[in-house]
Amino acid sequence: MEIVGTQGKPGIAHRDLKSKNILVKKNGTCAIADLGLAVRHDSLTDTIDIAPNQRVGTKRYLPPSLPPSLPSSLPPLPL
């Protein structure tokens, strides 16, 4: 996997990455879509910009290490 064009840009955690949110372009490169739950890390202040809606991900795609009965929202995870 190659990541390009990230110098000087903020770190972003998608928080709902799944096959449905990965778009394949005609030239074969991929793009990540649906950044509605994404958070941004500010490296200058070492803080995470979190919207009032702290919902994280789609249950089906969450790690199996999490308990099966998840609350409707989860606390933010460190980046």
Secondary structure per residue as TSV (DSSP state, phi and psi in degrees):
chain	resnum	aa	ss	phi	psi
A	1	M	-	360.0	134.4
A	2	E	-	-115.4	131.2
A	3	I	-	-112.2	123.4
A	4	V	-	-122.7	156.8
A	5	G	S	67.8	35.6
A	6	T	-	-107.8	-5.7
A	7	Q	T	-66.8	129.0
A	8	G	T	81.3	-1.4
A	9	K	S	-98.2	152.2
A	10	P	-	-69.9	151.1
A	11	G	E	-72.6	131.7
A	12	I	E	-123.6	132.1
A	13	A	E	-105.4	121.0
A	14	H	-	-67.1	-46.8
A	15	R	S	70.5	5.9
A	16	D	-	-153.7	42.1
A	17	L	-	-76.3	124.3
A	18	K	-	-154.7	168.7
A	19	S	G	-56.8	-34.5
A	20	K	G	-64.4	-24.2
A	21	N	G	-99.5	11.2
A	22	I	E	-112.0	117.7
A	23	L	E	-101.3	135.4
A	24	V	E	-104.6	122.1
A	25	K	-	-79.5	167.4
A	26	K	T	-59.8	-30.9
A	27	N	T	-84.6	3.3
A	28	G	S	93.6	-8.1
A	29	T	-	-80.3	157.6
A	30	C	E	-108.8	153.4
A	31	A	E	-135.0	143.8
A	32	I	E	-93.3	131.3
A	33	A	-	-114.9	173.2
A	34	D	-	56.7	74.7
A	35	L	-	-93.5	24.7
A	36	G	T	-61.8	-28.1
A	37	L	T	-105.7	5.7
A	38	A	-	-67.3	152.0
A	39	V	E	-126.4	154.0
A	40	R	E	-115.0	137.5
A	41	H	E	-99.7	126.4
A	42	D	E	-95.8	109.0
A	43	S	T	-70.2	-23.9
A	44	L	T	-70.5	-41.2
A	45	T	T	-103.3	-4.2
A	46	D	T	53.6	44.7
A	47	T	E	-122.4	161.9
A	48	I	E	-113.5	127.8
A	49	D	E	-84.3	103.5
A	50	I	-	-114.3	128.8
A	51	A	-	-69.6	161.6
A	52	P	S	-55.3	-32.1
A	53	N	-	-80.6	106.4
A	54	Q	-	-96.2	19.7
A	55	R	-	-62.2	140.0
A	56	V	-	-127.7	118.3
A	57	G	S	66.9	179.6
A	58	T	-	-103.5	127.6
A	59	K	G	-49.7	-40.9
A	60	R	G	-61.5	-25.7
A	61	Y	G	-104.7	3.9
A	62	L	S	-76.3	155.4
A	63	P	-	-60.9	143.7
A	64	P	T	-66.1	-14.5
A	65	S	T	-71.0	-16.2
A	66	L	S	-79.9	149.9
A	67	P	-	-62.5	148.3
A	68	P	S	-64.4	-32.6
A	69	S	S	-96.1	88.9
A	70	L	-	-88.6	145.8
A	71	P	-	-68.7	165.9
A	72	S	S	-65.4	-22.2
A	73	S	S	-136.4	148.2
A	74	L	-	-114.1	153.6
A	75	P	-	-67.6	152.1
A	76	P	-	-63.1	141.3
A	77	L	-	-96.6	147.3
A	78	P	-	-67.0	147.5
A	79	L	-	-81.5	360.0
